Each structure stands twice: as structure tokens, then as C-alpha cells.
């Protein structure tokens, strides 16, 4: 499979965790290259369900090395909790299966506090952040005032930098109407986490390059989705990292010319969490999916906003990411419908020329009206089908049309959360 980047081609929550888990069976190393514990990947293995936040999905397969790259922002206490949670379920995490970049930045408690305070100040203009401190952590990284894993691994250095940053951020928290943080308690918790994490810390850039020289195959695991990208998403209703394929290179230290393939993941419909424009959103499909127990956030439990498949957005995602292969998930979610709609174009304010590219201005995108093509539903359960030729003809036509409209080769169709509910073309 060579070196593969997997990205979400919508607003995140496309079912990437399941596809990553499936593809991990064919690789040696799985790398997480951006985001923080605001993201969650849900993996179903038989009757067991796992929700991972920072640790790459490959941790569930024996003999695989997982890497948390330099582009990730890490809550050390949260990561230790995740490691202990896996250990309690019989999955031992150590330096043989998990390594952490010494350059990765830390999410600190003041980041979470500032995240919540700033979101509250926005009022009706709130972004819909998970309040996990991800944005402020990336803000400190860009401002060159952040703390890194290499700092945490050196207690004397960490104490000194911690005291300085705590004083500055407590002043800011007070100015925003918040309660100053207890530095002594925080420091004790972070130094305790350091004892667990320090044995896992290394220069992951050289590690990955040595692995490539040894002909190891690598899967780069994306978090969130294309339209949450800080540069290419529906700004400001985005996350704070580059969720597109380019982010996998900068967030891991692996050069673009070492990448062989990009896989884009889409749902057979569209969802998003948080605020921001969503042209194909419809309560009818959302109510149906929520009633089925689907479309609730892995990290927050929030009900996701739902709508029809947006081929305009997905096609643009293919261009940005250089998507070669398309993986369609949740096809079975549409099994009961008589009619299924696909957005093939927009009209701004419902008039004028048909747009085949999403406006970059979020206000304009919010005023776009979708133009739909309708497809007949297949009205047959697909969750037990394991071969593409056994899918209902109308389901195959739908999947193939999505791939054609999206501009990528149809590679995988998923008909449920389980590993075995995966059809490879």
C-alpha cells in the first residue's frame, strides 16, 4: 500500500477511524499528524467499541507502531488517561507500539479556560468549539510562546517555563472575567504525566525516515475534515490545524514526494458538528439518522447536523487534497429511503449562475441554495453484504455516481461500523 494519507473530505466525522483501522492491517506504522483530543475516532472490533482521541487507531492491532507527530497538540493528562483506559481493556501501550514527537506542543489548562471564555464572549457568533483548548494551544504555538513535549520531559525546564506562562495566562483569564488557575495542582498533574510519557518521546522525524529507508509502509491518519481546515475550511467555523493532506507532511516531517496515495473518506450523506454554513442541511434526514441512534459526536456526544451528499464540497476537497481513492461510509444509513438527493451545484441567493465551487466566504456559502439530483432508494438492508456485486443495483449506481461527481476512484464502500462490514473494490 506504500505511504498513504487518509483525509476526511467533508466536515469531519466521516467514519475515518473505521477506514483507518481497516487500512492499518496493510501497513507497518500509523501516524497522527495534527489536531488534539477535540477529535475522536470510533473503532468497532467485533462486540468491542473503542473511542480514541489522541492515540492513532493502529494501537488496536498487534505489531503496529503508532506515532503522534509534531503537528499534534497534546493534553498530557488526557493522553495518560487514554493509555490507562486501553490498558484496562487489555491493550498495553509502551515504546514498542507508541512514540511521541519531542516537538509536539502541549495543551495546558489555561488553554481550555481561555477557549471557554472566548467562546462565551462571542455569544450568537460562537464557533461551536469543543472547549478542549485546541485553538489557544495552536495560537501559542504560532506566537512562539507554547510549551512542548521536550519541555515536559525536562522537569527543571518545565517548572521554569510553566511559572512564566501561568502568570501571564492567569492575568488574561482575570481580564476576561475568569477565575485564576491553581498552578501547584496543575504542575503536579503534568509532572506525574511526564513520568508516563517521557519513555515514549523521541525525534519521530528521523524515526519515520529510517522506516521509509527500510521500506516500511506508513499510513497518515487525519483528524477532522477538509472543511474544518484552518486555511481551506469554512473560516472562521473551522479547527486550528491543517486537516488537509498537506498537513500530514508538515505535521510529521515527511516530505510530499514520499507520499504515494491519498484516500478521501466521505459519508454517503453529509454531517457537521458546531456552527457554520451547511448548504445541504435538512432536519428530515437528521431526524431519521438520530432516531436510528446514529450521528452523535464521539468526543462530545453532541447530535451532528445532517444533510444530503454535497458533491460540490466533496469535489473541491478532492482538488485540495489530491484524492486518488474514495472511501464511502454509512451507505447503510440510507437503506430505508424511497428517494435520495445529491447536491450537484449551488446558486448564491437562489439566483444567478450555477456554482460548482464553494464560496470561500462563509457568509456567501450560508446563502447558497443547493441544486439537487434525485436518485431512487434501494429499500434493502445492506449491512450484511460483503461483496460489491451483491449490493442492490441502485446502491451501486449511487456509490459510483458519488465517486464520479467527486472526481476520485471508488475504492471502499462501508456498510456498517464493523471491520467486516467493508467492501473493497
C-alpha positions in Angstrom: 0.0 0.0 0.0 3.1 2.2 0.3 2.8 5.6 2.1 -0.9 6.7 2.3 -2.5 9.8 3.6 -6.1 9.4 4.7 -8.2 12.6 5.0 -11.8 13.5 5.6 -13.4 15.1 2.6 -16.3 16.7 4.4 -16.6 18.4 7.8 -15.1 15.6 9.8 -16.9 12.6 11.4 -16.8 10.8 8.0 -16.0 7.4 9.6 -12.2 7.8 9.2 -11.5 5.8 12.3 -13.1 2.7 10.8 -11.4 3.1 7.5 -8.0 3.8 9.2 -8.5 0.6 11.2 -9.1 -1.4 8.1 -6.2 0.0 6.2 -3.9 -0.4 9.2 -3.9 -4.1 8.5 -1.7 -3.5 5.4 0.8 -1.0 6.9 3.6 -1.0 9.5 3.2 2.4 11.0 0.3 4.7 11.7 1.0 8.5 12.2 -1.3 11.1 13.7 -0.1 14.4 12.3 -2.5 17.2 13.5 -5.3 18.1 15.8 -5.8 17.3 19.5 -8.2 15.5 21.8 -11.0 17.5 20.3 -11.2 14.8 17.7 -12.4 11.2 18.2 -12.1 8.1 16.2 -14.6 5.3 16.9 -13.5 1.7 16.2 -15.7 -1.4 16.4 -13.9 -4.7 16.7 -16.4 -7.5 17.0 -18.5 -6.7 20.0 -16.0 -4.2 21.4 -16.2 -0.4 20.8 -13.2 1.9 21.2 -13.2 5.7 21.1 -9.7 7.1 20.6 -8.8 10.8 20.9 -5.0 11.2 20.6 -3.6 7.7 20.1 -3.7 6.6 16.5 -6.2 3.9 15.6 -3.4 1.4 14.8 -2.9 0.8 18.5 -5.7 -1.8 18.4 -3.7 -4.0 16.0 -0.8 -6.1 17.3 2.6 -5.5 15.7 1.9 -1.9 14.5 3.8 1.2 15.6 1.8 4.3 16.3 3.3 7.8 16.1 2.0 11.1 17.4 3.7 13.6 15.2 5.0 17.1 15.8 1.8 18.7 14.4 -0.4 17.4 17.1 -1.2 19.4 20.3 -1.2 17.0 23.3 -3.0 17.2 26.6 -0.6 15.1 28.6 -3.0 14.2 31.4 -5.7 13.3 28.8 -3.2 11.1 26.9 -2.2 9.3 30.1 -5.8 8.7 30.8 -6.3 7.3 27.3 -3.3 5.0 27.8 -4.6 3.7 31.1 -8.1 3.2 29.6 -6.6 1.0 26.9 -4.6 -0.9 29.5 -7.8 -1.6 31.5 -9.2 -3.2 28.3 -6.1 -5.4 27.8 -4.2 -3.2 25.3 -0.8 -2.4 26.7 0.8 0.8 25.4 4.6 1.2 25.6 7.5 2.4 23.4 7.1 -0.7 21.2 3.7 0.5 19.9 3.5 4.2 20.6 6.1 7.0 20.2 5.6 10.8 20.6 7.3 13.6 18.8 9.5 15.7 21.1 8.4 18.8 19.1 4.6 18.3 19.7 3.1 21.2 21.6 1.2 20.9 24.9 -2.4 21.8 25.7 -2.4 23.4 29.1 -5.4 24.1 31.4 -5.2 27.8 30.7 -5.9 26.9 27.0 -9.1 25.2 28.0 -10.1 28.1 30.3 -9.5 30.7 27.6 -11.2 28.6 25.0 -14.4 28.6 27.0 -14.2 32.3 28.0 -13.6 33.5 24.4 -16.5 31.3 23.1 -18.8 32.7 25.7 -17.9 36.3 24.7 -18.8 35.5 21.1 -22.4 35.0 22.0 -24.5 34.2 18.9 -21.4 34.3 16.8 -19.8 31.4 18.6 -17.8 28.9 16.6 -19.0 25.7 18.4 -15.6 24.7 19.8 -15.3 21.6 21.9 -13.6 23.9 24.5 -10.7 21.4 24.8 -8.2 24.3 24.4 -7.0 23.3 20.9 -7.3 26.8 19.3 -5.5 28.6 22.1 -2.7 25.9 22.1 -2.1 26.4 18.4 -2.3 30.1 19.0 0.6 29.9 21.5 2.5 27.7 19.1 2.3 30.3 16.3 3.0 33.1 18.8 6.2 31.1 19.9 5.1 31.0 23.5 4.0 27.4 23.7 5.3 24.6 25.8 6.4 21.4 24.1 6.8 17.7 25.0 10.6 18.2 25.1 10.0 20.8 27.9 7.8 18.4 29.8 10.5 15.7 29.6 12.9 18.0 31.4 11.2 18.8 34.8 13.6 21.7 35.7 13.0 23.4 32.4 9.3 22.8 32.5 8.9 24.3 36.0 10.6 27.5 34.9 8.6 27.9 31.7 5.4 26.8 33.4 5.6 29.5 36.1 6.1 32.2 33.5 3.3 31.1 31.3 0.9 30.6 34.2 1.4 34.1 35.4 0.8 35.6 32.0 -2.3 33.5 31.3 -3.9 34.0 34.7 -3.7 37.7 34.1 -5.5 37.2 30.8 -8.1 34.9 32.4 -8.8 37.6 35.0 -9.2 40.2 32.3 -11.8 38.0 30.6 -13.8 37.5 33.8 -12.5 34.0 34.7 -11.1 32.5 37.9 -7.2 32.2 38.1 -5.8 28.7 37.9 -4.1 26.8 40.8 -0.6 26.4 39.5 0.6 24.0 42.2 -2.1 21.4 41.4 -1.7 21.7 37.7 2.1 21.3 37.9 1.9 18.2 40.0 -0.5 16.6 37.5 1.6 17.4 34.5 4.9 16.2 36.1 3.1 12.9 37.0 2.0 12.6 33.4 5.6 13.3 32.3 6.8 10.1 34.1 4.5 8.0 32.0 5.1 9.8 28.7 8.8 10.6 28.7 9.9 7.0 27.8 7.8 7.3 24.7 9.3 10.6 23.5 11.7 10.7 20.6 12.6 12.5 17.3 9.9 11.0 15.2 11.1 12.7 12.0 14.3 10.6 11.9 12.3 7.6 13.0 10.0 7.8 10.1 12.7 8.5 7.6 14.7 5.4 8.8 11.4 3.4 8.5 11.0 4.5 4.9 14.6 3.6 4.1 13.8 0.2 5.4 10.8 0.0 3.1 8.2 0.2 5.8 4.7 1.3 4.8 3.1 4.3 6.6 -0.5 5.4 7.0 -1.0 9.1 7.9 -4.2 9.4 10.0 -6.2 12.6 9.5 -8.4 14.1 12.2 -11.4 16.3 11.5 -12.1 17.0 7.8 -11.3 19.2 4.8 -13.8 22.0 5.5 -12.5 22.4 9.1 -9.1 23.2 7.8 -7.7 26.5 9.1 -6.8 27.6 5.6 -9.3 25.9 3.3 -12.3 25.4 5.5 -15.4 27.4 6.2 -13.5 30.0 8.2 -14.0 31.0 11.0 -16.0 27.9 11.7 -13.0 25.7 11.5 -10.5 23.9 13.7 -7.0 25.4 14.3 -4.8 23.0 12.2 -4.4 21.9 8.6 -6.7 18.9 8.3 -5.9 18.5 4.6 -3.3 16.3 3.1 -0.6 18.9 3.2 -0.9 19.0 7.0 0.1 15.3 7.1 3.5 16.3 5.7 4.2 19.4 7.9 2.8 17.6 10.9 5.1 14.6 10.6 8.2 15.9 8.9 7.7 13.6 5.9 8.2 15.3 2.5 5.4 15.4 -0.1 7.4 13.4 -2.6 7.4 10.5 -0.2 3.6 10.2 -0.4 2.2 7.6 -2.8 -1.5 7.8 -2.4 -4.3 10.0 -0.8 -7.6 8.4 0.3 -10.5 10.6 0.9 -13.4 9.5 3.2 -16.9 10.7 2.7 -20.2 9.6 4.2 -23.0 8.6 1.8 -24.6 11.8 3.1 -23.1 14.8 4.9 -22.8 15.8 8.5 -21.1 18.5 10.6 -20.8 19.5 14.2 -20.7 23.0 15.5 -21.7 26.3 14.0 -21.2 27.5 10.4 -22.7 27.2 6.9 -24.0 23.8 5.8 -25.8 24.1 2.4 -27.5 20.7 2.2 -28.6 20.5 5.9 -32.2 19.2 6.3 -33.9 18.3 9.5 -35.8 15.4 7.9 -32.6 13.3 7.3 -31.2 14.4 10.6 -34.3 13.3 12.5 -34.2 9.9 10.7 -30.5 9.3 11.4 -30.8 10.4 15.1 -33.8 8.1 15.6 -31.6 5.3 14.3 -29.1 6.1 17.1 -26.6 7.5 14.5 -24.7 10.8 14.2 -23.7 11.7 17.7 -20.1 13.0 18.3 -17.5 10.6 19.5 -15.9 13.2 21.7 -18.7 15.4 22.9 -21.8 13.3 22.3 -23.4 16.2 20.5 -26.0 15.4 17.9 -24.5 16.1 14.5 -26.2 18.3 11.9 -27.2 16.2 8.9 -27.9 16.7 5.2 -27.7 15.3 1.8 -24.4 14.5 0.0 -22.7 17.6 -1.2 -20.8 16.8 -4.4 -19.8 20.5 -4.8 -17.9 20.4 -1.5 -16.5 16.9 -1.9 -15.2 17.7 -5.4 -13.4 20.7 -4.0 -11.9 18.5 -1.3 -10.6 16.2 -4.0 -8.8 19.1 -5.6 -7.3 20.4 -2.4 -6.1 17.0 -1.1 -5.2 15.4 -4.4 -7.5 12.5 -3.5 -6.8 9.4 -5.5 -9.2 6.9 -3.9 -12.6 7.4 -2.4 -14.0 5.5 0.6 -17.8 5.9 1.1 -19.1 5.1 4.6 -22.5 4.7 6.2 -24.2 3.6 2.9 -26.5 1.5 5.1 -27.8 4.7 6.7 -29.8 5.4 3.6 -31.2 1.8 3.2 -34.8 2.8 4.1 -35.2 5.8 1.9 -37.5 6.0 -1.2 -35.6 8.9 -2.6 -32.0 10.1 -2.1 -30.8 13.6 -3.1 -27.3 14.7 -4.1 -26.3 18.4 -4.4 -24.6 18.9 -7.7 -24.4 22.7 -7.7 -25.2 25.9 -5.7 -26.9 29.1 -6.5 -25.9 32.1 -4.4 -29.1 33.8 -3.0 -31.1 31.3 -5.1 -30.3 33.0 -8.4 -27.6 33.7 -10.9 -25.1 31.2 -12.4 -24.7 27.7 -11.0 -21.6 27.5 -8.8 -19.5 24.3 -8.9 -17.1 25.5 -6.3 -18.0 26.5 -2.7 -17.5 30.3 -2.0 -14.6 30.8 0.4 -16.6 33.5 2.3 -18.7 31.8 5.0 -21.4 34.4 4.7 -21.8 33.7 1.0 -21.8 29.9 1.5 -24.5 30.3 4.1 -26.6 32.0 1.4 -26.1 29.3 -1.2 -29.0 27.1 -2.2 -28.3 23.6 -3.3 -29.4 22.2 -6.6 -30.3 18.5 -6.3 -30.3 15.5 -8.5 -32.6 12.7 -7.1 -31.8 9.0 -7.0 -34.2 6.1 -6.2 -33.5 4.4 -3.0 -32.8 0.7 -2.9 -35.0 -0.1 0.1 -33.0 -3.2 1.0 -30.7 -3.7 4.0 -27.0 -3.6 3.0 -25.3 -4.1 6.4 -24.8 -7.8 5.9 -23.5 -7.6 2.3 -19.8 -8.3 1.9 -19.2 -8.2 -1.9 -19.7 -5.2 -4.2 -21.6 -7.3 -6.8 -24.1 -8.3 -4.1 -25.1 -4.7 -3.3 -28.5 -3.7 -4.8 -28.0 -2.2 -8.3 -29.4 1.1 -7.2 -26.9 1.3 -4.3 -24.1 0.5 -6.7 -25.3 3.2 -9.1 -25.5 5.7 -6.2 -22.0 4.9 -5.0 -20.5 5.1 -8.5 -22.2 8.4 -9.1 -20.8 9.9 -5.9 -17.3 8.9 -7.0 -17.8 10.3 -10.5 -19.1 13.6 -9.1 -16.4 13.7 -6.5 -13.6 13.1 -9.0 -11.9 10.1 -7.3 -11.7 6.4 -7.9 -14.2 4.3 -5.8 -12.1 2.2 -3.6 -14.1 1.2 -0.5 -17.8 1.1 0.5 -18.6 0.7 4.1 -22.0 -0.7 5.2 -21.6 -0.6 9.0 -19.1 0.1 11.8 -17.5 -3.3 11.9 -14.3 -4.3 10.3 -16.0 -7.0 8.3 -18.6 -4.5 7.0 -16.2 -3.2 4.5 -16.3 -3.8 0.7 -13.1 -3.4 -1.2 -13.3 -2.7 -4.9 
